[in-house]
């Protein structure tokens, strides 16, 4: 097949052919680049609602009321006074028991 010779070789007449010029590459058609799609912004994080403010528990009529320090001190003094009186009455009082023959026995 004389027509299908490789470039740069002799053909049937003995003449050498120059290699064919490389095909011209056409620049690609100028298309605008596709717009970059941004991912949608993440949904805002929802915070739980703040807890309701703490209110002191409702005070009922029978709830004890906290006394002041001076009142506490006064009550403590009175309480201690009566406790001391009872202590003296029941522990320091000596009962004298007379025994026959005139001798005494101390009962504590």
C-alpha positions as CSV (number, residue, x, y, z in Angstrom):
1,X,0.0,0.0,0.0
2,X,2.0,2.9,-1.3
3,X,-0.4,5.6,0.0
4,X,-0.1,4.5,3.7
5,X,3.5,5.2,4.3
6,X,4.8,6.6,7.5
7,X,6.0,10.1,7.5
8,X,9.7,10.6,6.9
9,X,10.1,7.4,4.8
10,X,10.5,7.0,1.1
11,X,7.5,6.4,-1.0
12,X,7.4,4.4,-4.3
13,X,9.3,7.0,-6.3
14,X,12.0,7.3,-3.7
15,X,11.2,10.8,-2.5
16,X,11.1,11.4,1.2
17,X,8.1,13.1,2.6
18,X,8.2,15.6,5.3
19,X,6.2,14.6,8.3
20,X,2.8,16.2,8.3
21,X,2.4,19.3,10.5
22,X,0.9,18.6,13.9
23,X,-2.8,19.3,14.0
24,X,-3.5,22.8,15.3
25,X,-5.1,22.6,18.7
26,X,-8.1,24.9,18.9
27,X,-8.4,26.7,22.2
28,X,-11.5,25.6,24.0
29,X,-14.5,27.8,23.5
30,X,-14.6,30.6,26.0
31,X,-17.4,29.7,28.3
32,X,-17.9,31.4,31.5
33,X,-16.9,29.1,34.3
34,X,-19.9,27.7,36.1
35,X,-20.7,29.8,39.2
36,X,-19.4,28.3,42.4
37,X,-22.3,27.2,44.4
38,X,-21.8,27.9,48.1
39,X,-23.3,25.4,50.4
40,X,-26.3,26.8,52.2
41,X,-25.4,28.3,55.6
42,X,-26.0,25.9,58.4
43,X,-29.2,26.5,60.3
44,X,-28.6,28.6,63.5
45,X,-28.1,26.5,66.6
46,X,-31.1,26.9,68.8
47,X,-30.3,27.4,72.4
48,X,-32.6,26.0,75.0
49,X,-34.7,28.7,76.6
50,X,-33.2,29.9,79.9
51,X,-34.7,28.3,83.0
52,X,-37.2,30.4,84.8
53,X,-35.8,32.5,87.6
54,X,-35.9,30.7,91.0
55,X,-38.4,32.1,93.3
56,X,-38.2,31.5,97.0
57,X,-40.7,28.8,98.2
58,X,-44.0,30.3,99.2
59,X,-44.2,30.8,102.9
60,X,-47.3,29.3,104.6
61,X,-48.7,30.5,107.9
62,X,-47.1,27.7,109.9
63,X,-43.6,28.1,108.5
64,X,-41.0,29.1,111.1
65,X,-39.7,32.6,110.7
66,X,-35.9,33.0,111.2
67,X,-35.2,35.1,114.3
68,X,-32.4,37.7,114.4
69,X,-29.1,37.0,116.2
70,X,-30.0,39.2,119.2
71,X,-33.3,37.3,119.7
72,X,-31.5,34.0,119.4
73,X,-28.9,35.2,122.0
74,X,-31.6,36.3,124.4
75,X,-33.6,33.1,124.1
76,X,-30.4,31.1,124.7
77,X,-29.6,33.0,127.9
78,X,-33.1,32.5,129.3
79,X,-33.1,28.8,128.3
80,X,-29.7,28.3,130.0
81,X,-30.8,30.1,133.1
82,X,-33.8,27.8,133.6
83,X,-31.8,24.7,132.8
84,X,-29.2,25.7,135.4
85,X,-32.0,26.2,138.0
86,X,-33.4,22.8,137.2
87,X,-29.9,21.3,137.4
88,X,-29.3,22.9,140.9
89,X,-32.7,21.8,142.1
90,X,-32.4,18.2,141.2
91,X,-28.6,17.5,141.5
92,X,-27.3,19.8,144.2
93,X,-30.1,19.5,146.7
94,X,-29.1,17.2,149.5
95,X,-31.8,15.3,151.3
96,X,-31.1,14.5,154.9
97,X,-32.6,11.2,156.1
98,X,-32.6,10.6,159.8
99,X,-31.8,7.1,160.8
100,X,-32.8,5.6,164.1
101,X,-30.1,6.3,166.7
102,X,-29.6,9.9,165.6
103,X,-27.1,9.3,162.7
104,X,-27.6,11.1,159.3
105,X,-27.4,9.6,155.8
106,X,-26.9,12.0,152.9
107,X,-28.8,11.0,149.7
108,X,-27.5,12.6,146.6
